[in-house]
Amino acid sequence: MLSAMAKEYTTLEAAGREVRLSSPGRVYFPAEGSRPPITKLDLAEYYLSVADATVNHLRERPTVLKRWKDGITGEFFFQKRVPEKRPEWLQTATVSFPSGRSATELVPNDAAHLLWAVNLGNIDWNPWPVRRADLDHPDELRIDLDPTPGVTWAQVREVALAVEKLLGEVGLVGFPKTSGSRGIHVNVRIEPEWDFTSVRRAALALAREIERRLPGRATSKWWKEERVGVFLDYNQNARDRTVASAYSVRPVPDARVSCPLRWEEVADVEPQDLRLDTVPDRVARDGDPSADIDAHAGRLDGLLDLARSDEEGGLGDAPWPPHFRKQSGEAPRVQPSKARKG
């Protein structure tokens, strides 16, 4: 329920709370074509309309805020620590980073939390793949299909379908969604028995196997100069790496949504059709295709067997992101062209 209280702010009711929204008319997405500008209030009302589906993928997860205080035409910053001055009802979790530092992050467990963060300029949601009860053992394997420049959307869809087939072979169930940009994400619920390093190792094995099956169309190569086709970003499973979650509006001009799909939709889906102004009707009509993801937790044994086979065949670890310490078995972390020059 919306009630106007003053020109400078309004209040929205969510999860039994009144949440204040300042500057509701501030433009977050400029007008595009015949579509009018999208305001902070429009964004808040979008998240209210899909709150149950959005929270289902955020519940109990520490979440990084990505704040665009002046909308997508301005600058943004990631905020890992919730402000000290915050509502007493706000739920949080304290996570630790590879550097040894820690931060108390938001845990968006209901629609009121969504509105509170939107009021700070948060547009999309970037949760950890862990739950608050166990912050060291992920319950989600994340497969991020990131096309290199020039790769067609049809090729991204082809790689996604190859991922579905491989997951089935190792006893896992993937839930695809558009990234809201140029790629596709596939989320896999797993039993929280493995640490971040092991989950990343499984993701790397999957990426290498897809690369073998689709040579020239899929790649596990970390360095951009070596990539051909669609990059399977295994490092999204390293500790402190996050990706936009389901039903996140992305900060792109047409306000695309990272929207869950049924596998039978993947071959024909067009990401530009899934936007802030179209997804609420889709959810109201068809529900969330990934609503029962929690009922499909599987084991990583099959992918870890692949990893073991790769390692026994001479494949060592692949590069980690630059802010991680050098890992055992990792090749020299230097751009290949620079290594050749050296």
C-alpha positions in Angstrom: 0.0 0.0 0.0 1.4 3.4 -1.0 0.7 6.6 1.0 2.1 10.0 0.1 3.5 11.7 3.2 5.5 14.6 1.6 7.0 15.6 -1.7 10.4 14.4 -0.6 9.5 10.9 0.4 6.8 8.3 0.5 6.2 5.1 2.5 5.5 1.6 1.2 4.1 -1.2 3.2 6.0 -4.5 3.0 6.2 -7.6 5.3 4.1 -5.8 7.8 6.4 -2.8 8.0 6.3 0.8 6.8 9.4 1.5 4.8 10.4 5.0 3.9 11.4 5.8 0.4 13.2 9.1 -0.1 13.1 10.9 -3.4 10.7 8.4 -5.0 10.6 10.4 -8.3 14.4 10.2 -8.8 15.0 8.8 -12.3 17.0 5.5 -12.2 16.6 4.6 -15.9 16.2 7.4 -18.4 13.4 7.2 -21.0 14.2 4.9 -23.9 12.1 5.0 -27.1 8.4 5.2 -26.2 9.1 4.0 -22.6 9.0 6.7 -20.0 11.8 7.1 -17.4 11.9 4.5 -14.6 12.0 6.1 -11.1 13.1 4.8 -7.7 9.5 4.3 -6.9 9.0 2.2 -10.0 11.9 0.0 -9.0 10.5 -0.4 -5.5 7.1 -1.3 -6.8 8.7 -3.9 -9.2 10.4 -5.6 -6.3 7.2 -5.6 -4.3 5.4 -7.3 -7.2 7.9 -10.1 -7.4 9.0 -10.1 -3.7 8.3 -13.7 -2.9 10.2 -15.0 -6.0 13.1 -12.6 -5.4 13.4 -13.4 -1.7 13.3 -17.1 -2.4 16.7 -16.8 -4.0 18.1 -14.4 -1.3 16.8 -15.9 1.9 19.4 -16.3 4.6 22.2 -15.2 2.2 24.7 -12.4 3.0 24.2 -9.9 0.1 26.4 -7.2 -1.2 24.7 -3.9 -2.1 25.5 -2.3 -5.4 24.4 1.3 -4.9 23.5 3.7 -7.8 22.5 6.8 -5.9 21.9 8.8 -9.1 20.6 6.0 -11.3 22.4 4.1 -14.0 23.8 7.2 -15.6 25.8 8.0 -12.5 28.5 6.1 -10.7 28.0 3.1 -8.5 29.9 1.5 -5.6 29.7 -1.9 -3.9 28.9 -1.7 -0.2 29.6 -4.8 1.7 29.0 -3.4 5.2 25.6 -2.4 6.2 25.5 1.1 7.8 25.8 1.3 11.5 22.7 3.4 11.6 20.0 1.0 10.4 16.6 -0.3 11.4 16.6 -2.7 14.4 14.7 -5.3 12.4 17.3 -5.5 9.6 18.8 -9.0 9.4 22.6 -9.4 8.8 25.4 -11.9 8.7 29.2 -11.3 9.3 31.3 -12.9 6.6 35.1 -13.2 6.2 37.1 -12.5 3.1 40.3 -14.1 1.7 42.2 -11.1 3.1 41.2 -12.0 6.6 39.0 -9.0 7.0 35.3 -9.3 7.7 32.0 -7.4 7.1 28.5 -7.4 8.4 26.3 -7.8 5.3 22.6 -7.5 4.6 20.5 -10.7 4.6 17.4 -9.8 2.6 14.8 -12.1 4.2 11.6 -10.3 3.2 10.2 -7.6 1.1 10.9 -4.9 3.7 14.6 -5.6 3.3 14.3 -5.2 -0.4 12.7 -1.8 -0.1 15.2 -0.7 2.5 18.1 -1.4 0.1 16.3 0.1 -2.9 16.0 3.3 -0.9 19.9 3.3 -0.7 20.1 3.0 -4.5 20.5 -0.7 -4.7 19.3 -1.9 -8.1 20.4 -5.6 -8.3 21.1 -8.2 -5.7 24.5 -9.9 -5.3 24.2 -12.7 -2.7 26.8 -15.1 -1.5 26.3 -18.8 -2.4 26.0 -19.7 1.3 23.4 -19.5 4.0 23.8 -17.6 7.3 23.8 -20.9 9.3 27.0 -22.1 7.5 29.1 -19.4 5.9 32.0 -21.7 4.9 30.1 -24.3 2.8 28.3 -23.1 -0.3 24.9 -24.7 -1.1 24.9 -23.3 -4.7 27.2 -24.1 -7.6 27.1 -21.1 -10.0 27.8 -21.5 -13.7 28.3 -18.1 -15.4 28.3 -18.2 -19.2 30.0 -15.0 -20.3 30.2 -14.5 -24.1 33.4 -13.0 -25.5 33.0 -10.0 -28.0 31.3 -11.1 -31.2 29.7 -14.2 -29.8 26.1 -14.6 -30.8 23.2 -15.1 -28.4 22.4 -18.4 -30.2 25.9 -19.7 -29.2 25.3 -18.8 -25.5 22.1 -20.8 -25.6 23.9 -23.7 -27.2 26.5 -23.8 -24.4 23.8 -23.5 -21.8 22.1 -26.6 -23.2 25.4 -28.5 -23.2 25.7 -27.6 -19.5 22.3 -29.0 -18.8 23.2 -32.3 -20.4 26.5 -32.5 -18.5 24.8 -31.7 -15.2 22.3 -34.5 -15.8 25.2 -37.0 -16.5 26.7 -36.2 -13.0 23.4 -36.3 -11.2 22.8 -32.5 -10.8 19.8 -30.3 -11.7 20.5 -26.9 -13.1 18.2 -23.9 -13.1 18.9 -21.5 -15.9 18.3 -17.7 -16.0 19.2 -14.9 -18.2 22.0 -12.8 -16.7 20.2 -9.6 -17.6 23.0 -8.6 -19.8 24.6 -10.8 -22.6 24.9 -14.2 -20.8 23.1 -17.0 -19.0 23.6 -18.2 -15.5 22.9 -21.8 -14.4 22.4 -22.2 -10.6 22.8 -25.7 -9.1 21.6 -26.4 -5.6 24.2 -28.7 -3.8 24.5 -30.2 -0.4 26.6 -27.8 1.8 29.4 -30.4 2.4 32.2 -28.8 0.4 34.2 -25.6 1.0 34.6 -22.8 -1.5 37.9 -24.3 -2.9 36.2 -27.6 -3.6 33.1 -26.0 -5.2 35.4 -23.9 -7.5 37.4 -27.1 -8.4 34.1 -28.7 -9.5 33.1 -25.6 -11.5 36.5 -25.7 -13.2 36.1 -29.3 -14.1 32.7 -28.6 -15.6 34.1 -25.7 -17.6 37.0 -27.8 -19.0 34.6 -30.6 -20.0 32.2 -28.3 -21.8 35.3 -26.8 -23.6 36.2 -30.3 -24.8 32.7 -30.9 -26.0 32.3 -27.6 -27.7 35.8 -26.7 -29.0 36.0 -23.2 -30.3 32.6 -22.4 -28.9 33.2 -22.6 -25.2 36.3 -21.9 -23.1 37.6 -22.2 -19.6 40.5 -19.9 -20.3 40.9 -17.2 -17.6 43.0 -14.7 -19.6 40.8 -12.7 -22.1 43.5 -13.0 -24.8 43.1 -16.8 -24.9 39.3 -16.9 -24.8 37.3 -18.1 -27.8 33.5 -18.4 -27.6 31.6 -18.5 -24.4 33.7 -18.3 -21.2 32.5 -20.5 -18.3 33.7 -18.3 -15.4 34.6 -21.0 -12.8 36.0 -18.3 -10.5 32.6 -17.0 -9.7 32.6 -19.9 -7.2 35.6 -18.6 -5.3 35.0 -17.1 -1.8 33.7 -13.5 -1.9 32.6 -13.6 -5.5 29.0 -12.9 -6.2 26.7 -12.7 -9.2 23.3 -11.0 -9.8 20.5 -13.2 -8.3 17.2 -14.2 -9.8 14.7 -11.3 -10.6 17.4 -8.7 -10.2 16.9 -5.7 -12.4 20.2 -5.0 -14.1 21.6 -1.5 -14.6 21.3 -1.5 -18.4 19.2 1.0 -20.4 16.2 -1.2 -21.1 16.0 -2.4 -17.4 16.4 -6.1 -18.2 15.9 -8.6 -15.5 18.0 -11.7 -14.6 15.0 -13.9 -15.2 14.7 -17.6 -14.4 13.7 -19.9 -17.3 12.4 -23.3 -18.0 14.9 -25.4 -19.9 12.5 -25.7 -22.8 12.6 -21.9 -23.1 16.3 -21.6 -23.4 16.5 -22.4 -27.2 14.2 -19.5 -28.1 14.4 -17.0 -25.3 15.3 -13.4 -26.1 16.8 -11.5 -23.1 15.5 -8.1 -24.2 11.9 -9.4 -23.7 12.5 -9.9 -20.0 12.4 -6.5 -18.4 11.2 -4.6 -15.3 7.9 -3.9 -17.2 7.3 -7.5 -18.4 8.5 -9.9 -15.8 5.9 -9.2 -13.1 3.1 -10.3 -15.5 5.2 -13.4 -16.4 5.6 -14.3 -12.7 1.9 -13.7 -12.0 0.9 -15.8 -14.9 3.4 -18.7 -14.9 5.1 -18.5 -11.5 8.8 -18.9 -10.9 10.4 -21.7 -12.9 13.1 -22.1 -10.2 10.7 -21.9 -7.2 11.6 -25.5 -6.1 15.3 -25.2 -6.5 15.8 -26.1 -2.8 14.2 -29.5 -3.4 17.0 -30.5 -5.8 20.1 -30.4 -3.7 22.7 -32.7 -5.2 26.3 -33.9 -4.7 29.5 -32.8 -6.4 31.1 -36.2 -6.5 30.6 -36.6 -10.3 32.2 -33.2 -11.0 35.0 -33.8 -8.5 35.7 -37.2 -10.2 36.1 -35.2 -13.5 38.5 -32.8 -11.7 40.5 -35.7 -10.4 40.8 -37.2 -13.9 42.0 -33.8 -15.3 44.6 -33.5 -12.6 45.8 -37.1 -13.1 46.1 -36.2 -16.8 48.4 -33.3 -16.0 46.0 -30.4 -15.9 46.9 -28.3 -12.9 44.8 -25.5 -11.2 43.7 -22.6 -13.4 44.3 -19.0 -12.5 42.5 -17.4 -9.5 41.3 -13.8 -9.4 44.2 -11.4 -8.7 43.3 -10.5 -5.1 43.6 -14.1 -4.0 46.8 -15.5 -2.6 48.8 -17.8 -4.9 47.3 -21.3 -4.6 49.1 -24.6 -4.5 49.3 -26.1 -8.0 48.3 -22.8 -9.7 50.3 -21.9 -12.8 52.1 -18.6 -12.9 49.5 -15.9 -12.6 50.8 -13.8 -15.5 49.1 -12.8 -18.8 50.3 -15.4 -21.4 51.6 -12.8 -23.8 53.6 -11.1 -21.1 55.0 -14.5 -20.0 56.1 -15.2 -23.6 57.9 -11.8 -23.8 59.6 -12.5 -20.5 
